[in-house]
Structure formats: C-alpha cells, structure tokens
C-alpha cells in the first residue's frame, strides 16, 4: 500500500480576509448579433475571464485587446464596455465582487494572461454557474467559497495585487444614485428637476452635493458621458456626425461638435482621423 500525508502549515501565504471580498453576481456571455455594448460603470469590481474568442475592452480613453486565457479586472466606478471581434466571437464569464480592488494605474484596470492554472480557474467558474443555475441548497456559500479560492489563485500571479476596498465609493447615496442613473440613461433628455425627483431631494441640494463630489454638475456629467460614447462611435463605426449626434441625444449637430471640441480640444472629425485605424 502507498499513501501520501501532508501537514498544512499556517504560514504567511497571500490571503484576503474572509467576509471582505463578497460575490455579488456571476454571468456568462457569448457574442451574437444582438450584442449591445455601451460604456457603463458599477459600484463594485468586475473580473472578466475570456474563455474563448477575441475582442476588446473600451475603457475611458483606452482600447484593450483581449483573447482566450485573458483576465481583465476593472475597479468600481471605471467606465468600460466589451466589444467582440466578428471573426472570432468572444465568450467570457464575469464575476461581480464587492469590497475588492486591484492595484492599477489611474485608468483603474489590470489585464493578466494565464499560462498555467487556467483550466482549474475555469472549472471553478463553471461550478459556480452550475450551482447558481440549479439553485442547490447552500449554493451561495459554495459560490462565495469558490470565489475565495479563485482570488487566492489570482494572488499567485506575479502581476496582480488585490486589496480590500471600502465598498462605498461615494459619500452621498443620492449623488451615487444620480450618477448611475445618468450612466444608464445619458442618451435621454434629462433635466435637473427630473434627476432630483428620482433621488427624492431638492434640486439645489443635488446640484451642490453632486458638484462637491464629482467636480461637475449632473448635466455636465451627462454631456461628458455622451462625448465618451461618441469617441467609441467615431473610431469603431461609419456613422456620420449627424447620426452620432442623434444617437447620443444631442439636440443638434452644432451642439454636439461644440461640446466635443470643448471637452476634447479638437473637432469630432479631427478625432476620427487621428484615432481610426488606417484602412488596408
């Protein structure tokens, strides 16, 4: 008879304290013709595991190419959206995790590629999906424990540093709600009165506290979100300027061009010429 026996030593291995990083959601997605991408943010970190295919992430001013075995961790409050490459449709699994942050540059994201240990990570993710789909007894605890295993595995990656975050990135719940509402509805014709009513606060109080927290007014923030989205449309589509202005809710082409130049320092057409890949 042969056997193996190991003593588990309580050493100073990398760890995340239990109850800090909390699993909020898990989702699976695969590219299809109905794929709808729009820049958005979350109040928690997101971990994107690219299972197969190729695509890119639009993150504020950067576009990041991704492929199978890539992991992208995006901190809370960072604008992003996913784009699939048509010839190689992207499939990914994403975890929404509260009270977690990856040490990154000012853009608030990190990309890592797995050369080893990828199959084990994917097996944990698929088990989590199975637990949630089947709603098995105690599936919440199973998924939370699997998250901790995954995070410990990630800490072994030399290029990743994960830390606990406060979880609440705003001192005002009302302002945070308004900001997220604008992120989801920035193409609509929003007014300060409407936003204040949705947040159940006085519009003057909203204007003051929003500017204090984000150094801009709610309506100016909406315009900046439209301009951020327009940058992606200028680079990745053939829509003309009038179409882009209409898609993003600008009242006129001149207002769109004026807003774009004020925020970017150049005209929309100049931006398109400077940032669009050269045609073959």
Secondary structure, 3 states (H helix, E strand, C coil): CCCCCCCCCCCCCCCCCCCCCEEEEEEEEECCCCCCCCCECCCCEEEEEEEECEEEEEECCEEEEEECCEEEEECCCCCEEEEEECCECCEEEEEEEECCEECCCCCCEEEEECCCCHHHHHHHHHHHHHHHHHCCCCHHHHHHHHHHHHHHHHHCCCCCCEECCCCCCCCCHHHHHHHHHHHHHCCCCCCHHHHHHHHCCCHHHHHHHHHHHHCCCHHHHHHHHHHHHHHHHHHHCCCCHHHHHHHCCCCCHHHHHHHHHHHHCCCHHHHHHHHCCCCC
